[in-house]
Amino acid sequence: MSDLIFLHSIPERPLTAEAVDQHAAHLAELDDRGKLVMAGPIVERPGGLIVLRAESAAEAKAIAEEDPLVRGAYGTYELRTWLQSNRQNDYRPNIQPESHK
């Protein structure tokens, strides 16, 4: 299970080089802490995606709210839980809600 942060850019608030640098530093710090799985922009729409290894929904929310793009009002976020289909679960993740706590 991973937490997904969908970042939604605010068109009226163009990104600055400083904001992008701060965001990149935030991602590097998450990576150093073992929290970042992957991240990057989404080509078809303004914004991006951050995939996390968080201990809880509260931790994922705190990480999203700490992002300089969110703190600086360059964007908003949407937090979702992602259940991965993979070899370890025979490509059948447990989709029962009680298992996601």
C-alpha positions as CSV (number, residue, x, y, z in Angstrom):
1,M,0.0,0.0,0.0
2,S,1.2,3.5,-0.9
3,D,-0.1,7.0,-0.4
4,L,-0.5,9.1,-3.5
5,I,-0.3,12.9,-3.4
6,F,-1.8,14.4,-6.5
7,L,-0.6,18.0,-6.8
8,H,-2.8,20.4,-8.6
9,S,-1.2,23.6,-9.9
10,I,-3.1,26.9,-9.6
11,P,-3.0,28.5,-13.1
12,E,-3.1,32.0,-11.6
13,R,0.0,31.3,-9.6
14,P,2.9,30.5,-11.9
15,L,5.8,28.5,-10.4
16,T,9.0,30.4,-9.6
17,A,12.5,28.8,-9.9
18,E,12.8,29.2,-6.1
19,A,9.5,27.3,-5.5
20,V,10.7,24.5,-7.8
21,D,14.1,24.4,-6.0
22,Q,12.3,24.2,-2.6
23,H,10.0,21.5,-3.8
24,A,13.0,19.5,-5.2
25,A,14.7,19.8,-1.8
26,H,11.6,18.6,-0.1
27,L,11.5,15.5,-2.3
28,A,15.2,14.9,-1.6
29,E,14.6,15.0,2.1
30,L,11.7,12.6,1.8
31,D,13.9,10.3,-0.2
32,D,16.7,10.5,2.4
33,R,14.1,9.5,5.1
34,G,12.9,6.5,3.0
35,K,9.5,8.0,2.4
36,L,9.6,8.8,-1.3
37,V,8.9,6.0,-3.8
38,M,8.7,8.2,-6.9
39,A,7.5,11.6,-8.0
40,G,7.2,13.8,-11.1
41,P,5.0,16.0,-13.2
42,I,1.9,14.8,-15.0
43,V,2.2,15.7,-18.7
44,E,-1.5,15.9,-19.5
45,R,-2.5,18.4,-16.8
46,P,-0.8,21.0,-14.6
47,G,0.5,19.3,-11.5
48,G,2.3,16.2,-10.4
49,L,2.2,13.0,-8.4
50,I,4.2,12.0,-5.3
51,V,4.1,8.3,-4.3
52,L,4.9,7.8,-0.6
53,R,5.7,5.1,2.0
54,A,3.9,6.7,4.9
55,E,3.1,5.0,8.2
56,S,-0.4,6.5,8.3
57,A,-2.8,8.7,6.5
58,A,-2.0,11.4,9.1
59,E,1.7,11.2,8.1
60,A,0.9,11.4,4.4
61,K,-1.3,14.4,5.0
62,A,1.5,16.1,7.0
63,I,4.0,15.4,4.2
64,A,1.6,16.9,1.6
65,E,1.0,20.0,3.7
66,E,4.7,20.5,4.2
67,D,5.4,20.6,0.5
68,P,6.6,24.1,-0.5
69,L,4.3,24.1,-3.5
70,V,1.3,23.7,-1.1
71,R,2.7,25.9,1.6
72,G,3.5,28.6,-0.9
73,A,0.0,28.5,-2.4
74,Y,1.3,27.3,-5.8
75,G,-1.1,24.4,-5.7
76,T,-3.5,22.2,-3.8
77,Y,-3.3,18.5,-3.2
78,E,-5.5,15.4,-3.2
79,L,-4.5,12.5,-1.0
80,R,-5.3,8.9,-2.0
81,T,-4.4,5.4,-1.0
82,W,-3.1,3.1,-3.7
83,L,-3.2,-0.7,-3.3
84,Q,-0.7,-2.2,-5.6
85,S,-1.2,-5.4,-7.7
86,N,2.1,-7.3,-7.8
87,R,3.7,-10.7,-7.7
88,Q,3.7,-10.8,-3.9
89,N,-0.1,-10.6,-3.8
90,D,-0.6,-12.6,-7.0
91,Y,-1.9,-9.4,-8.6
92,R,-4.9,-9.3,-6.3
93,P,-4.6,-6.6,-3.7
94,N,-6.9,-6.8,-0.6
95,I,-9.6,-4.2,-1.4
96,Q,-11.5,-4.7,1.9
97,P,-11.7,-1.3,3.6
98,E,-10.9,-2.7,7.1
99,S,-7.5,-3.8,5.9
100,H,-6.4,-0.2,5.1
101,K,-6.0,1.1,8.6
